[in-house]
Amino acid sequence: QNVTVAYEQHIGRRAPGQNNDGTFEVSVTKTIAGTKEDVFALWQEAHGEAQDFKGEAITNVRTSVTPVRLYWRCDLADGSSFAIAAEQKASSKVMLAATHTKLKSEADKEKWRQYWKELISKL
């Protein structure tokens, strides 16, 4: 599949970050000191009750837990979806990954990349 994606990007059929359905996605990560539970709690405290991100209303908020990661997910009014995941990387380090999918354009991808980088850098 990676070869197909690379080929499609090479011939101009698909832009970097573009999925086969034509939508775009973006991910940003940050390593934060602590446990995954503590970092996830920081996210919940700061943004768990948010009504919107960048003016897009939040709907369908849900959380889930796996042995490896803690997730906070939502849908946005523009039809896109967002997820934040906290994963323990070392005894005192956590990788926080923000992933925004179903974006309509490459411009949206870059706009949201900057937004998520700024938002998670404040944690």
C-alpha positions, 0 to 999 in steps of 0.5 A: 500500500505504501508503494501505491500511495508513493506512486500516486503522489509521484504522478500527482494523483494524490497529495501528501496527507491525502487519503484515497477518498480525497480527504486529508488528515493531519497528525501532530505529537508531543512528548510530555513528562508523566503517566498516560493517565496524568497527561490524559487528565490534563487534556480532559481538564483543559478541553474535555468540556470544550464546545468547539475547536477553532469555531467548529462545534464539537459533537459525539464526544467519546472516550475509550481505553486500551491497554496501550492508549487512552483516547478522547474522540469527537466529530466536528460540525464541518464533517471532520473527526478529531482524536487525541491519544495518550501512550506511555513511552517510558516510565516517565514520558507520554506521547500525546498524538492529535489526529484530525481526519476527513479534512476537505483540503490541503489548506485545511490540513495546514490550518489545523496542523498549526492549531493542534500544535499550538493547542497541545504545546500548552499542556 
